[in-house]
Amino acid sequence: MGIILWIIFGAIAGWIASMIMGTDAEQGAVLNIVVGIVGAVLGGWLMSFLGYGGVTGFNLYSFLVAVLGAVVLIAIVRAIR
């Protein structure tokens, strides 16, 4: 994916994950992008660890993997705080 698609993908995935975890009011657009991109990497790693494919492009499966990773990332950050 190109850098622009990663930013868009990360923004949407991070925003959805922050809404699921109830942290939408605490995060801005930049943090949503960062959480989404890092969540996509984390979700891809988790899925490959479980024997499935990671983020493969701009499709629904990759989006769900990115949202799952972003939710896990937000949960880890909450646990550390």
Secondary structure, 3 states (H helix, E strand, C coil): CCHHHHHHHHHHHHHHHHHHHCCCCCCCHHHHHHHHHHHHHHHHHHHHHCCCCCCCCCCHHHHHHHHHHHHHHHHHHHHHC
